[in-house]
């Protein structure tokens, strides 16, 4: 998880960090849902955020985190798209002097 935090802190690698964090959240959400649906024994919540949180609430919280992460990925794609468009527009401008070649 520390590696994901480092990727998120580096602007050029932020998208990779977002993908990895979405994958981690997805795996954790599936684990919790699988445990609730198919396990006879639900583990204790001693490692959870709060001792009194219910497992169903935990699924809801991680699902919200996954939605927010997906939104962040979409926004990052839009940001990259805008930067690429601006870069290409700058390269294609005709106001640069020609060398006469």
C-alpha positions in Angstrom: 0.0 0.0 0.0 3.0 2.3 0.5 4.0 1.7 -3.1 0.5 2.8 -4.2 0.8 6.0 -2.1 4.2 6.8 -3.7 2.7 6.2 -7.2 -0.2 8.6 -6.4 2.3 11.2 -5.2 4.2 11.2 -8.5 2.1 13.1 -11.1 3.3 11.0 -14.1 2.5 7.8 -12.3 -0.7 8.9 -10.7 -2.9 6.9 -13.1 -1.1 3.7 -12.3 -1.6 4.3 -8.6 -5.3 5.0 -9.1 -5.6 1.7 -11.0 -3.8 -0.2 -8.3 -5.8 1.3 -5.5 -9.0 0.6 -7.4 -7.9 -3.0 -7.8 -7.1 -3.3 -4.1 -10.4 -1.8 -3.1 -12.2 -4.1 -5.5 -10.5 -7.2 -4.1 -11.3 -6.1 -0.5 -14.9 -5.4 -1.3 -15.2 -8.8 -3.0 -13.6 -10.4 0.0 -16.0 -8.8 2.5 -19.0 -9.6 0.3 -17.9 -13.2 -0.1 -17.4 -13.6 3.6 -20.8 -12.2 4.4 -22.6 -14.3 1.8 -20.8 -17.7 2.0 -18.9 -18.0 5.3 -20.3 -19.5 8.4 -17.7 -17.6 10.5 -17.4 -13.9 10.1 -14.0 -12.7 11.4 -13.8 -10.2 14.2 -13.6 -6.5 13.4 -10.6 -5.9 15.7 -8.6 -4.8 12.6 -11.4 -2.6 11.3 -11.7 1.2 11.3 -14.0 1.2 14.3 -14.8 -1.7 16.5 -18.6 -1.1 16.3 -18.8 -1.0 12.5 -20.9 -3.7 11.0 -19.6 -5.8 8.1 -22.5 -4.7 5.9 -21.5 -1.1 6.5 -17.9 -1.9 5.7 -19.0 -3.2 2.3 -20.9 0.1 1.7 -17.9 2.2 2.7 -15.5 0.3 0.5 -18.0 0.5 -2.4 -18.2 4.2 -2.0 -14.4 4.3 -2.0 -14.4 2.3 -5.2 -16.9 4.7 -6.9 -14.8 7.7 -5.8 -11.6 6.0 -7.1 -13.3 5.3 -10.4 -14.3 9.0 -10.6 -10.7 9.9 -9.9 -9.5 7.7 -12.7 -12.0 9.3 -15.1 -10.9 12.8 -14.1 -7.3 11.8 -14.5 -8.0 10.5 -18.0 -9.8 13.8 -18.8 -6.8 15.8 -17.5 -4.3 13.7 -19.6 -6.6 14.2 -22.6 -6.7 18.0 -22.2 -2.9 18.2 -21.7 -2.3 16.1 -24.8 -4.8 18.2 -26.8 -3.0 21.4 -25.7 0.4 20.0 -26.5 -0.7 18.9 -30.0 -2.4 22.2 -30.6 0.9 24.0 -29.7 2.9 21.8 -32.1 0.5 22.4 -35.0 0.3 26.1 -34.7 1.4 28.0 -37.9 2.8 31.1 -36.1 6.3 29.6 -35.8 8.8 31.1 -38.2 9.8 28.8 -41.1 13.4 28.2 -41.9 12.9 28.2 -45.6 13.9 24.6 -46.0 
